[in-house]
Amino acid sequence: MALIDLDGLLGCLEMRELEPGVWTGPSLEMDYPRVFGGQLLAQAVALGAATTDGKTVKSLSCLFPREARRTEPLDFEVEETQTGRTFAVRRIRASQQHKTVFVALLSMHVPEPETPPDLEHQDPAPEAAGPGEAAEVDLNMIPWTTRVVDGTDLRARERGPADYAFWMRVSDRRLPDDPNVHQALLAHATDLTVVGTVLRPVEGISQADAGHRLHTAVTSHTMWFHRPFRIDDWCLVAQHSPTLAGGRGFGHGHAYSAGELVASFGQECMIRPIAS
């Protein structure tokens, strides 16, 4: 059973302006002391939409310098760095007790009219079993249907390839047409499984050891949105980790909808052994 619910996550996107340039928003209700990084990614998308007119997120680059506590209020300072007719830039700093817990730089863009086919290309989507053949798995922080390709278990401690793919879809309702909602939910979901993917090639260690044998934390997350999509349609998220070195792991991934590449992301995480 998921640790959070979709209504709670959608509620986190309802940001409220306290004074010019300063916003706040709720945190997810769950039995965990830290704010989940995916929530902050989703709220950054929501703030980009709230502070620009008719624009959606083109890219966001985020840092997590300090863990945020779920029981303390979050203040978001939004700097309107640049606003043009088709592009805009917003800088966001989230703090608790005057200490920075999250920084994001967002590039916003007015959706372009449909481009002619001869001005588009993409790498083909990876070959993967469809959602009907994938194993339904509870990914706990993703409160909608998730099905893992080949049934890969990120908690297993046997060595495996540094790859992970899963299908996901909000199946219990039709979401609003607002593209920022779909971007926010996808951003939230991309924060969950990179650490586990990074650890797959390590024999005898897995995501299950986080907090016991390993101290893990996301340090940065960057995301690019390429095409419109809906999270209430099937999306395939495919990840790969090319390296783990010096106490830092790196993974990247792509999201596909109906075979189209709709988003890409990269994440660096800290992975350190806990002294016994």
N, C-alpha and C positions, 0 to 999 in steps of 0.2 A: 504493500500500500504506500502511495506517495506520501512524503513527509509534509507536503504543502498541498493546497488546492488551487485550482485555476482561478476561482473567484478572488481569492486572496492575492494572487499574483496580478490579476487585472486591476485590483484595487490599489496596488503599489504604483501603477502607472498614473493614478490621479494625483498629480503634483499640484501643490497649492503655493501661490506666491505670497510670502509674508510681508515683503516690502520690495521696492524696485530692485531687481537683480538677485533677490534671495528667495529661495524656494524650499519647501519641505515635502516629505512624502512618507507614508507608513512603511514599516518593514514587515516581512513575512512572519506570520505566526507559526512557530515551530519549536520543537524541543531541541534547540541548539543555540549556544550563546553568541555565535558570530553571525554577522550578516553575510548571506550567500552572495558571492561576487556576481553571479548572473542577475540577481535583483538589481544591483547597481548598474550593470550594463543596460538592462531594460529601462531603468529610470533615466539614464543618460539619453537614450533614444526618445523617451517621452518628453524630456526637457528640450531637446533639439526641436521637436515638433511644436512644442508650446511656445517657443520663443522665435519662431520663424513663420512666415505666411506661405502656405502652399508648397512647402518643401519637405522632402524626405531625406533620411540619412544616406549619404553616399559612402562615408567611411567614418569610423571612430577608432581612436587610439587611446587606450586607457592604462593607467598605472594604479597599483594597489600598495601604497607605501606603508600602510599600517592596517591591522585588522579593525573592522568596525563591530561594535557591540550592538546586538539586536535590541536590547532593552533601553538604549539611549537614543534620543532624537537625532536625526540627520539634518544638517543644514547644507543646502546646495547653493553656491554662488555661481551665477551664470554671467559670463562676460561676453557681450555682443562684439566680438572681435572685428567682424566684417559682415556687411550685408549688401548683396548686389541683387540684380534682377533675377538671375538664375542660380547663383551660388551664395552661400553664407558660411561663416565660421563661428562656432561657439566654443568657448572654453569653460569647463565646469570643474569646480572644486567642492568636494563634499567633506565636511568636517564634523567632529564630535568633540565637545569641550575645547574648541579652538585648535584641535589637532587634525591635520589633513589625513583622511582615510582613503581618498579616491580622487583621481584627477583624470579628466577626459578632454580630448580635443575632437570636435565633431566637424565634419565637412557636410554641409547640406546642399541639396540640389533640387531644382524644380524638375519633375519628371519630363523627359524629352518625348516629343511625339514619336510614334513607331518608326523605327529606322528601316530603310530598305534592306532586304536579305543580303545584298552584296556588300553591305557595310557591317556585317556581323560574322563572328566565328567563335567557336569554343572547342576545347578538348572534349572528346566524347565522355559521357558519364561512365563511371567504372562498372565493370560487369559484376553484378551482385544479385543474389536471389531476391525476388520481389517481396513485398510486405506479406503476401499470403503464405510464403514459404519461410519467413523469418520467425524466430522464437519470440513470443511476447514476454517481455521482461519489465519488471518494475524498476525504473531508474530513479526512484525516490524523490529527486528534486525536479523532475519533469512531470507535471500533473496532467498528462494526457497520454494517449496510447503510444507506446514505444515497442518496437520489434527489432531485435538484434540479429544482424546477418550472421549465419553459422552458429548462433547461440553462444558467441564468445562471452566468457565470464571474466570481467576485469578484476575480480577478487581471487581468481585462481592463481596459485603461486608457481605453476609450471611455466617454463620459458616458452614464449610464442613470438610471432612476428609483431613488429611495432605498428600494427594496423588495427582499426576498429571501425565498424560501420553499423549504423542503425537507421531504421525508418521511424518516422513519427508523424502523428496527425492528431489534432483536436477533433474527436469524433462524437462528442456528446452535445454539440451545438454548432450553429453557424456563427462565426465571429463577425464583428463589424467590418465594413469594407475599408475602413481607414488603414492604409498601408503601414502606418507607423506602429499599429498594434501588432501586426504580423512580424515586422522587423524586431520589435522589442521582445516578443516571445522567442523568436529564433536566437537572438543575442543571448537571452537568458539560458537557453538550452546548450549553447556551445561552450559554456563555462564548466560543464560538469565532468566530462570524461577524458579530457586531455591528459591529466596526471596519470590515470590508469593506463592509457595508451603508451605513455612514455615508459612506464615500468614493465610492460609486457616482456621485453627481451631479457629482463633480469631474473635469473633463476632464484627461486625461494622467496621472492619479494613481490608484493602486489599492492594494489590500492587498498586492500583490507588492512594493511599495516600502517596506514596513515593515522597518526596520533598515538601509536603504540611503539613501533620500531622506527618509524619515520616521522619527521616533521615536514609537512608539505604546505605550500601556500602559493597561490597564483601571484606573480609579480607584475605581469603586463599582459594585455589582451588587445589585439587589433582585429578589426573586421571591416570588410568591404561588401557592399550590396551592389549586385550587377543588374538584376532584372526584378520586376514585380513578382510576387508569389503570395500564396496563402498557406497558413499553418493548419487550416482545416481541410487541406488537401495533403496527400502523402508527400513527405519530403525525405530524401535520403541524405544523411550526414555521414561522410566518409573521412576518416582521420588517418594521419601517419605521423610518427615521430622519428626524425632523422638523427637525433642525438640526445644523449644525457651525459653531461661532463661538468666537473667543477662545482657540483652541488646545484646545477641548474639543468632543467630539462626543457626541451622545445618540441612543440607539436603544431601541426597545421591541418586544416581540413577544408572541405568544400561541401556546400549544400546544393542539392538538385531537386527540382520539381518537374515532373513529367519529362525528365531527361535534360532539362535546361539547367545550366549552372546559374544559380540565383544569388549565391553569397560565398565568400571565402573568409577564412579567419586564421590567425596564428596566435599562439600563446606560449609565454615563458613561465616556468614555475620553479620554485625553490624546492629541492628535495635533499634533506639532510638526515643522516642516521641520528637517532636519539641515543645519547650515551646511557649505557646500562649502569 
